[in-house]
């Protein structure tokens, strides 16, 4: 489960540096190394901006502190991630790779006038597609609209001798064709109206749901992640799965993934890490779901070492039915000092479970195996790039988390890049008063750190299903993702106002909790609306969960004057009058959301997600857009990855790996297509 950084909640990076020890893991001493100082005030974090996007870069701090063997491990894992990049493009939409090839050929070979407005619009359109791994917006799911004409595009095709079929022309220029990547409205047909390429064109929602139901085994305490790594299609009128594996669907790319993972296994830091990599390789070779579970169990238990990774068909947000996983990869280097500070949260996980306001039958009697680290990202791919999360908690399978534990990570250098990039003014524009602004500036960063950490560490790890209740993907269906993200948010919100955090030394005082309450409602009810076009509804899971959490609490709090809206000079502000009473409301909602999750109450999930999280007040929306437009701050951020460049000796052995940073978004995207375009058609 991913925690997205489309919220103005402050910093996650407890420290923007720190990496591995000088010695291999087998000979490391127990204590962490001294703090690493690796600051570069000249580093340029922001690269460029276009449409509603700004492109940033992140640094890999203290790279030279890793041993050569550790650097090799990072390099091989990064290469493995990039090798599967095209999978995400194809999963997002069946024509994405074809369209990308066409546009990139035009971009690299056109020699005409590049100063005219339509060429600039063409460049912007291509960059939007690069950012989204396809033609649909990475957050709204709506298709990107070209700001150039079909006639101009035809002239570009002719000038570059590029072929483009009538079907592709229709896809690009007809706004009604495959308009939405993921449909969230069941009345419109979840599968039928979704352009995402995880189902055959002739598969219906009813058929897919019946197919999943036929696989479920009543009473199964270790259910397989059915559908996580396959496309559901019809052959000869019967449903069947095309499995993602070597020799199967996406086999060409997965062969390269396996090649690099096998290299990584040979330089693993310890036996557990190596064993997990071998399981992952076997999974890609066979597509066997039990092997996927075996890998996740092994991976969750591999907690030693400085290097870690996320790799596989992981998150299910792109499947309208919440079963099929998107390809993603994140390579991580432990930030020792930052991670050490937060160990107290892991060590007190049982306290948070025992003192939660949820019903006793929904509490875990024993919270097992939570591992939390602040890490620095060394490379990302697939569903994690260019749009990256700031926190991740895995595995997703509830029975593995309950029995074997989970890993939570906060991506420290990603948040550091957000914080160091230029920009500002949103706080002053939308905060209710000077006191709120001052509190946010003083405590907003630590408030954001704590929220993210608790969301991942104790939020996703908390609670349990009632006996015999199937996983949420089957019971809550299209609402499973937003309910789960909202549940984790509510856990974080409930405890960020708990004096226990002050007692544990995790925060200085409860003013930090107040700053988080201010920021959460400000974003959930106002600021995040700037990411929607006027008239749109809220669809994306994280964005919707912030809306239904905020709007429910506001509605209940309004009656008792806990929270009010203030309108001054035509501008709306959210004013929390009583933070302690708001915490009670947070607890009430958490109790209900856990009940919904634990019992599989679909109708109640729909009432929350649709009733409080989908609709947007048109007047408020226009106001937010008008206020935001004046600040000229792009609504979304994307990231370029560092480039790891190995040096070789005469025998071809790696002697050093250098970290370099590209300056242009287009250069990186074109390089990726050239070097890792294993599934794309050649133009």
C-alpha positions in Angstrom: 0.0 0.0 0.0 1.4 3.4 -1.0 1.1 6.7 0.7 1.0 9.5 -1.9 2.7 12.9 -1.7 -0.1 14.9 -3.2 -0.9 16.4 0.2 0.7 19.6 1.6 1.4 18.0 5.0 5.1 18.7 5.5 8.2 16.7 5.4 8.7 13.0 5.8 12.5 13.0 5.7 13.6 12.7 9.3 17.1 13.2 8.0 18.1 13.8 4.4 21.1 11.6 4.5 22.5 8.4 5.9 23.3 5.1 4.1 25.0 1.9 4.7 27.9 0.9 6.8 31.4 0.4 5.3 31.3 -3.3 6.0 29.2 -6.1 4.4 26.2 -7.0 6.5 27.7 -10.3 7.7 30.4 -8.4 9.6 28.6 -5.3 10.6 28.6 -4.2 14.2 25.2 -3.8 15.9 25.4 0.0 16.3 24.6 2.3 13.4 27.4 4.4 11.9 27.9 8.0 12.7 25.7 10.6 11.1 26.5 11.2 7.5 26.9 14.8 6.4 26.3 15.0 2.6 24.8 18.4 1.8 25.0 20.1 -1.5 23.5 23.6 -1.5 24.1 23.9 -5.3 22.0 20.9 -6.2 19.1 21.9 -8.5 16.0 20.0 -7.4 13.5 21.4 -9.9 14.1 20.7 -13.6 11.1 22.1 -15.4 7.4 22.4 -15.4 4.6 21.9 -17.9 0.8 21.6 -17.8 0.0 20.7 -14.2 3.3 19.1 -13.5 6.7 20.1 -12.2 9.6 17.7 -12.6 12.1 17.3 -9.7 15.3 15.4 -9.1 16.3 13.6 -5.9 19.8 13.0 -4.6 21.3 9.7 -3.3 23.0 11.0 -0.2 26.3 9.5 1.1 26.6 7.1 -1.9 30.4 6.8 -1.3 29.8 5.2 2.1 28.5 2.1 0.5 30.9 -0.7 -0.3 31.5 -1.5 -3.9 29.5 -4.7 -3.4 26.6 -2.8 -2.0 26.8 -0.3 -4.9 26.7 -3.3 -7.3 23.6 -4.6 -5.6 21.9 -1.2 -5.9 22.9 -1.0 -9.6 21.6 -4.5 -10.5 18.3 -3.9 -8.6 17.9 -0.6 -10.4 18.5 -2.2 -13.8 16.0 -5.0 -12.9 13.4 -2.4 -12.2 13.9 -0.4 -15.4 13.9 -3.6 -17.5 10.2 -4.0 -16.7 9.3 -0.4 -17.3 7.3 -1.1 -20.5 5.1 -3.5 -18.6 3.5 -0.6 -16.7 2.9 1.3 -19.9 1.1 -1.7 -21.5 -0.9 -2.4 -18.3 -2.1 1.2 -18.3 -3.6 1.0 -21.8 -3.3 -1.3 -24.7 -2.2 1.4 -27.2 0.3 3.2 -24.9 3.5 1.7 -26.3 2.4 2.3 -29.9 1.5 5.9 -29.2 4.8 6.4 -27.3 6.8 5.1 -30.2 5.0 7.3 -32.7 5.4 10.5 -30.6 9.0 9.8 -29.7 10.0 9.3 -33.4 8.4 12.6 -34.3 10.1 14.3 -31.3 13.6 13.0 -32.2 13.5 13.3 -36.0 11.4 16.4 -36.7 13.5 19.2 -38.2 10.8 21.8 -38.8 10.0 25.0 -36.8 9.9 24.2 -33.1 9.0 27.7 -32.0 5.4 27.6 -33.1 2.6 27.1 -30.5 1.5 23.8 -31.9 4.9 22.2 -31.6 5.2 23.5 -28.0 1.8 21.9 -27.4 3.0 18.7 -29.0 6.0 18.6 -26.6 3.8 19.3 -23.6 1.5 16.4 -24.7 4.4 14.0 -25.0 5.8 15.1 -21.6 2.3 14.5 -20.0 2.3 11.0 -21.4 5.8 10.3 -20.2 4.8 11.5 -16.7 1.7 9.3 -16.7 3.2 6.2 -18.3 0.5 6.5 -20.9 -2.2 8.7 -22.3 -4.3 8.9 -19.2 -3.5 11.3 -16.3 -1.6 9.5 -13.5 -4.0 10.9 -10.9 -7.4 11.8 -12.4 -7.4 8.8 -14.8 -8.9 11.0 -17.5 -7.3 11.0 -21.0 -4.8 13.8 -21.8 -6.2 16.2 -24.3 -3.8 17.4 -27.1 -3.7 21.1 -27.6 -2.7 20.8 -31.2 -4.9 19.9 -34.2 -5.2 16.6 -36.0 -4.1 18.5 -39.2 -0.9 19.7 -37.5 -0.2 16.2 -36.2 -0.7 14.8 -39.7 1.9 17.2 -40.9 4.4 16.0 -38.3 3.7 12.4 -39.3 4.4 13.2 -42.9 7.5 15.3 -42.2 9.0 12.4 -40.2 7.7 9.5 -42.4 6.0 8.1 -39.3 3.1 5.7 -39.7 0.0 6.1 -37.5 -3.2 4.0 -38.0 -6.7 5.5 -38.1 -7.4 3.7 -34.8 -4.5 5.5 -33.0 -5.6 8.8 -34.5 -9.1 8.2 -33.1 -7.7 7.3 -29.7 -5.6 10.5 -29.6 -8.1 13.0 -30.9 -11.6 11.6 -30.0 -12.2 12.5 -26.3 -14.9 9.8 -26.1 -12.7 6.9 -27.0 -11.3 5.2 -23.9 -11.7 8.4 -22.0 -11.1 7.0 -18.5 -8.3 4.6 -17.4 -10.1 3.4 -14.3 -13.8 3.7 -13.8 -15.0 3.9 -10.1 -18.7 4.3 -10.8 -20.3 0.8 -10.7 -23.4 2.0 -12.6 -21.2 2.8 -15.6 -19.6 -0.6 -15.7 -16.3 -0.9 -13.8 -14.5 -3.1 -16.3 -16.4 -2.1 -19.4 -15.8 1.6 -19.0 -12.1 1.3 -17.9 -9.4 1.6 -20.5 -6.8 -0.1 -18.3 -5.3 -3.1 -20.1 -5.9 -5.7 -17.4 -9.0 -7.3 -19.0 -9.9 -8.4 -22.4 -12.1 -6.0 -24.4 -15.0 -8.4 -24.2 -14.8 -9.2 -20.5 -17.7 -7.8 -18.4 -17.7 -6.7 -14.8 -20.1 -9.5 -13.9 -18.0 -12.1 -15.5 -14.8 -10.9 -13.8 -16.5 -10.9 -10.4 -17.9 -14.3 -10.9 -14.5 -15.5 -12.0 -12.9 -14.2 -8.8 -15.6 -15.7 -6.7 -15.1 -19.1 -8.3 -11.4 -19.0 -7.2 -12.1 -18.2 -3.6 -12.0 -21.0 -1.1 -14.4 -20.5 1.9 -12.4 -20.5 5.2 -9.0 -20.3 3.5 -6.7 -18.7 6.0 -4.0 -18.2 3.4 -5.8 -17.1 0.2 -3.7 -16.6 -2.9 -3.5 -13.2 -4.4 -5.7 -14.3 -7.3 -5.2 -12.2 -10.5 -2.3 -10.2 -9.1 0.0 -11.1 -12.1 -2.3 -11.9 -15.0 -4.6 -10.4 -17.5 -8.2 -11.8 -17.6 -9.3 -12.5 -21.2 -11.7 -14.7 -23.2 -10.6 -17.5 -25.4 -13.1 -19.5 -27.3 -15.8 -17.9 -25.2 -14.2 -19.0 -21.9 -12.4 -16.8 -19.3 -8.7 -17.5 -18.9 -5.7 -15.7 -17.6 -2.6 -14.6 -19.5 0.0 -14.8 -16.8 2.9 -12.3 -16.6 6.0 -14.6 -16.6 9.0 -15.6 -18.6 7.6 -17.3 -21.6 4.2 -15.8 -21.0 2.7 -12.3 -21.2 5.5 -9.7 -20.9 8.0 -12.5 -21.1 10.5 -10.5 -23.2 10.8 -7.8 -20.5 10.7 -10.3 -17.6 13.6 -12.2 -19.1 15.7 -9.0 -18.7 14.3 -8.5 -15.2 15.4 -12.0 -14.2 18.8 -11.4 -15.7 19.5 -8.5 -13.4 17.9 -10.0 -10.4 20.2 -13.0 -10.7 23.1 -10.7 -10.7 21.8 -9.0 -7.7 21.4 -12.3 -5.8 25.1 -13.0 -6.3 26.1 -9.8 -4.4 23.3 -9.9 -1.8 24.3 -8.7 1.7 23.2 -11.8 3.5 21.6 -15.2 3.0 18.0 -14.0 3.8 18.3 -11.3 1.2 19.7 -13.7 -1.4 16.9 -16.3 -0.6 14.2 -13.6 -1.2 15.7 -12.7 -4.5 15.8 -16.3 -5.6 12.1 -16.6 -4.7 11.3 -13.5 -6.7 13.2 -14.8 -9.7 11.3 -18.1 -9.5 8.0 -16.2 -9.3 8.8 -14.3 -12.5 9.9 -17.5 -14.2 6.8 -19.5 -13.2 4.1 -17.0 -12.5 3.1 -19.2 -9.5 1.1 -17.4 -6.9 2.2 -19.6 -4.0 5.7 -18.7 -5.0 4.7 -15.0 -4.8 3.5 -15.6 -1.2 6.7 -17.5 -0.4 8.7 -14.5 -1.7 6.7 -12.0 0.3 7.2 -14.0 3.5 10.9 -14.3 2.8 11.1 -10.7 1.9 9.2 -9.5 5.0 11.6 -11.5 7.2 14.8 -10.2 5.4 15.3 -7.2 7.7 19.1 -7.2 8.0 21.3 -5.2 5.6 21.5 -1.7 4.3 19.9 -2.3 0.9 16.3 -3.3 0.2 13.8 -3.1 -2.6 10.1 -3.3 -3.7 9.6 -5.3 -6.8 6.7 -7.0 -8.5 3.0 -6.7 -9.4 2.1 -4.9 -6.2 -0.5 -2.2 -6.0 -4.1 -2.8 -7.2 -5.3 0.8 -7.6 -5.3 0.5 -11.4 -7.6 -2.4 -11.4 -11.3 -1.2 -11.2 -12.0 -4.4 -9.2 -8.9 -4.2 -7.0 -7.2 -7.5 -7.8 -4.6 -7.1 -10.6 -1.3 -5.7 -9.7 0.7 -2.9 -11.4 4.4 -3.5 -12.1 6.6 -1.3 -9.9 10.1 -1.2 -8.5 11.8 0.9 -5.8 15.4 0.4 -4.7 16.2 1.7 -1.2 19.2 2.5 1.0 18.7 2.6 4.7 19.0 5.9 6.5 20.3 4.6 9.8 19.9 7.7 12.0 16.4 8.5 10.8 15.3 4.9 11.1 16.8 4.6 14.6 14.8 7.6 15.8 11.5 5.9 14.8 12.2 2.4 16.3 10.1 3.5 19.3 7.0 3.4 17.1 7.6 -0.2 16.0 8.3 -1.2 19.6 5.0 0.3 20.8 2.8 -1.1 18.0 0.9 -3.2 20.5 0.0 -0.1 22.5 -1.5 1.6 19.5 -3.5 -1.5 18.7 -4.7 -2.0 22.3 -5.7 1.6 22.7 -7.5 2.1 19.4 -11.1 3.2 19.5 -12.1 0.2 17.3 -14.2 -2.7 18.6 -12.3 -5.2 20.6 -13.1 -8.1 18.2 -11.4 -6.1 15.4 -8.2 -5.7 17.3 -5.1 -7.9 16.8 -4.3 -9.7 20.0 -0.6 -9.7 18.9 0.8 -7.3 16.4 3.7 -9.1 14.7 6.8 -8.3 12.7 6.4 -4.6 11.9 9.6 -3.3 10.4 9.9 0.5 9.8 12.7 2.4 8.1 13.4 5.7 6.6 15.2 5.0 3.4 16.8 6.9 0.5 15.6 5.9 -2.9 18.3 5.0 -5.4 16.0 4.2 -8.4 12.3 3.8 -9.2 10.3 2.4 -12.1 6.9 1.3 -13.3 4.0 2.5 -11.1 6.4 4.3 -8.8 8.0 6.6 -11.4 7.9 9.4 -12.4 5.0 9.8 -9.9 6.4 8.4 -6.7 4.9 7.6 -3.3 6.5 8.9 -0.1 5.7 5.9 2.0 5.0 2.2 1.3 3.7 -0.7 3.5 3.9 -4.2 2.2 3.0 -7.1 1.7 -0.6 -6.4 0.8 -1.9 -9.9 1.7 -3.6 -9.5 5.1 -2.8 -13.1 6.2 0.9 -12.6 5.6 0.9 -9.3 7.5 -0.9 -10.9 10.4 1.2 -14.1 10.5 4.6 -13.0 9.3 4.6 -9.2 9.6 5.2 -6.3 7.2 7.7 -3.7 6.2 7.0 0.0 6.2 9.3 2.6 4.6 9.3 6.3 4.3 11.2 7.7 1.3 13.3 10.3 3.0 15.2 11.8 0.0 12.0 12.1 -2.0 10.4 14.2 0.6 13.7 16.1 1.0 13.5 17.0 -2.7 9.9 18.2 -2.3 11.0 20.4 0.6 14.0 21.8 -1.1 12.3 22.6 -4.4 11.3 26.2 -4.9 7.7 27.3 -4.5 5.3 28.4 -1.8 2.2 30.5 -1.0 -0.4 27.8 -0.7 -0.2 27.8 3.0 -0.7 31.5 3.4 -3.5 31.5 0.8 -5.6 28.7 2.4 -4.7 28.7 6.1 -7.5 30.2 8.3 -5.4 32.7 10.2 -1.9 33.8 11.2 -1.8 31.4 14.1 -2.5 28.5 11.8 0.2 29.6 9.4 2.7 30.0 12.3 1.9 26.6 13.6 2.3 25.0 10.2 5.6 26.6 9.6 6.9 25.6 13.0 5.4 22.1 13.3 4.2 21.1 9.8 7.3 19.1 8.9 7.3 16.9 11.9 3.5 16.6 11.8 3.8 15.3 8.2 6.6 12.8 9.2 4.5 11.4 12.0 1.4 11.1 9.9 3.2 9.3 7.2 5.0 7.0 9.6 1.9 6.1 11.5 -0.2 5.7 8.4 2.3 3.1 7.1 3.5 1.5 10.4 0.5 1.2 12.6 -2.3 2.2 10.2 -2.1 -0.5 7.6 -0.8 -3.0 10.1 -3.7 -2.5 12.5 -7.0 -4.3 12.8 -8.2 -7.7 11.6 -11.0 -9.3 9.6 -13.9 -11.1 11.3 -13.8 -14.9 11.1 -14.7 -16.1 7.6 -14.8 -12.6 6.0 -13.0 -12.5 2.6 -10.3 -9.9 1.8 -11.5 -6.4 1.1 -10.9 -6.7 -2.6 -13.7 -9.3 -2.7 -16.1 -7.7 -0.2 -15.6 -3.9 -0.6 -14.7 -4.3 -4.3 -14.2 -1.0 -6.1 -14.1 0.8 -2.7 -11.4 -1.4 -1.1 -8.5 0.9 -1.9 -10.0 4.2 -0.7 -11.4 2.6 2.4 -8.0 1.1 3.3 -6.2 4.3 2.7 -8.7 6.2 4.7 -8.5 3.7 7.6 -4.7 4.1 7.7 -5.1 7.9 7.7 -7.6 7.8 10.5 -5.2 5.7 12.7 -2.5 8.4 12.1 -4.9 11.2 12.8 -6.2 9.6 16.0 -2.7 9.1 17.5 -1.1 12.3 16.3 -3.2 14.0 19.1 -2.3 11.3 21.7 -0.1 12.5 24.6 1.5 9.1 24.4 3.6 10.4 21.5 5.0 13.1 23.6 5.7 10.6 26.4 7.6 8.4 23.8 9.6 11.4 22.6 8.1 11.2 19.1 6.9 14.7 19.3 7.5 17.8 21.4 3.9 18.7 22.2 0.3 18.4 20.9 0.6 21.6 18.9 2.1 19.2 16.3 -1.1 17.3 16.3 -3.1 20.5 15.8 -0.9 21.4 12.8 -1.7 18.0 11.3 -5.5 18.4 11.9 -5.3 21.9 10.3 -3.4 20.7 7.3 -5.5 17.5 6.7 -8.8 19.3 6.6 -7.4 22.2 4.7 -6.2 19.8 2.0 -9.1 17.4 2.1 -11.8 20.0 1.8 -10.1 22.7 -0.2 -6.5 22.5 -1.5 -6.6 19.1 -3.3 -9.6 20.3 -5.4 -7.1 22.3 -7.5 -6.1 19.0 -9.0 -9.5 18.6 -10.7 -10.9 20.4 -13.6 -14.1 22.3 -13.0 -17.0 19.8 -13.1 -14.9 16.7 -12.4 -15.7 14.4 -9.5 -13.1 12.8 -7.2 -12.0 9.4 -8.4 -8.5 8.6 -7.3 -8.3 6.4 -4.1 -6.1 8.6 -1.9 -7.7 11.8 -3.0 -11.2 10.4 -2.4 -10.2 9.1 1.0 -9.0 12.5 2.2 -12.3 14.0 1.0 -14.6 11.5 2.7 -12.6 11.6 6.0 -12.6 15.4 6.0 -16.2 15.9 4.9 -17.6 13.3 7.4 -15.7 14.9 10.3 -16.7 18.4 9.3 -20.4 17.4 9.0 -20.5 15.7 12.4 -18.4 18.5 14.0 -20.5 21.3 12.6 -23.4 20.5 14.7 -21.4 20.9 17.9 -19.4 23.9 16.6 -16.2 21.7 16.5 -15.3 22.8 13.0 -16.8 25.6 10.9 -16.3 27.2 7.6 -15.4 30.9 7.6 -15.9 33.0 4.5 -14.0 36.3 4.3 -13.7 38.5 1.2 -15.2 35.7 -0.9 -12.6 33.1 0.3 -13.5 30.0 2.3 -11.4 28.8 5.3 -11.7 25.9 7.6 -11.5 26.7 11.3 -11.1 24.0 13.9 -12.7 25.3 17.2 -12.0 22.3 19.4 -9.1 19.9 18.5 -9.9 17.4 21.4 -13.5 17.0 20.2 -12.3 16.6 16.6 -10.1 13.7 17.8 -13.2 12.1 19.3 -14.9 12.3 15.9 -11.8 10.8 14.3 -12.0 7.9 16.7 -15.8 7.5 15.9 -15.1 7.4 12.2 -12.1 5.0 12.6 -14.3 2.6 14.6 -16.9 2.6 11.8 -14.4 2.2 9.0 -12.7 -0.7 10.8 -16.1 -2.3 11.2 -16.8 -1.8 7.5 -13.4 -3.4 6.7 -13.6 -6.2 9.2 -17.2 -7.2 8.3 -16.9 -6.5 4.6 -19.9 -4.1 4.6 -20.0 -3.0 0.9 -23.0 -0.7 1.2 -21.5 1.2 4.1 -18.2 1.6 2.2 -20.1 2.9 -0.8 -22.1 5.4 1.4 -18.8 6.8 2.8 -16.7 6.9 -0.4 -19.5 8.1 -2.7 -21.6 10.1 -0.2 -18.7 12.1 1.3 -15.8 11.6 -1.0 -16.9 11.8 -4.7 -19.0 14.9 -5.2 -17.5 18.3 -5.4 -19.3 21.6 -4.5 -19.0 23.5 -7.8 -18.8 26.9 -6.1 -16.1 25.9 -3.7 -14.2 24.2 -6.5 -14.2 27.3 -8.7 -13.0 29.4 -5.8 -10.1 27.0 -5.1 -9.1 27.0 -8.7 -9.2 30.8 -8.9 -7.2 31.2 -5.8 -4.6 28.5 -6.8 -4.2 29.7 -10.3 -2.9 33.1 -9.1 0.0 31.3 -7.3 1.2 29.5 -10.5 2.3 26.4 -8.6 1.8 23.1 -10.5 -0.5 20.7 -8.7 1.6 17.5 -9.2 5.2 16.6 -8.9 7.2 14.0 -10.9 10.7 12.8 -10.5 13.7 12.0 -12.7 16.0 9.2 -11.4 19.7 9.5 -10.8 21.7 7.5 -13.4 24.1 4.9 -12.1 27.1 4.5 -14.4 29.5 1.6 -13.8 33.2 1.8 -14.5 34.8 -1.4 -15.8 38.4 -2.8 -15.8 39.9 -4.6 -18.9 38.3 -7.8 -17.8 34.8 -6.3 -17.7 34.6 -6.3 -13.9 33.0 -3.3 -12.2 35.5 -1.2 -10.3 33.3 1.8 -9.4 29.8 3.0 -9.9 29.2 6.7 -10.3 26.0 8.6 -9.6 25.1 11.1 -12.3 22.1 13.4 -12.6 20.5 14.3 -16.0 19.3 17.8 -16.6 16.4 17.3 -19.0 13.2 15.2 -18.5 13.1 14.4 -22.2 16.7 13.0 -22.2 15.8 10.5 -19.4 12.6 9.4 -21.0 14.2 8.9 -24.4 17.1 7.0 -22.8 14.7 4.7 -21.1 12.8 4.0 -24.3 16.0 3.2 -26.1 17.7 1.1 -23.4 14.7 -0.6 -21.8 12.0 -0.5 -24.5 11.7 -4.3 -24.6 8.0 -4.4 -25.4 7.6 -1.3 -27.5 7.2 -1.5 -31.3 10.0 0.0 -33.3 9.3 2.9 -35.6 
